[in-house]
Amino acid sequence: MLQCLERERDSLPESDALIVCIMSHGKEKAVFGTDENMVEINRIVEIFDANHCEKLKGKPKIYFIQACRSDGELSSRLLIQCT
């Protein structure tokens, strides 16, 4: 997931704002990527912050994250590959 987000960040056109939508399984303060690795939400936000994304410096950013916060195993998945 992080590589996909970083690739998108690096290819962003000039923009007035950023909206990120993530739907996944998760745990407290983290979500699972399609590779089943957990990614902390703070790390996702950091990818687009002023220190890492000059194009969005001073611009509004909205993150919608819908993720269950279960302690159980992932029983079924829909895998979508980032291209």
ABEGO torsion letter per residue (X at the ends): XAAAAAAAAAABBBBABBBBBBBBBBBBGBBBBAAGBBBBAAAAAAAABAAABAAABGBBBBBBBBBBBBABBBABBBBBBBX
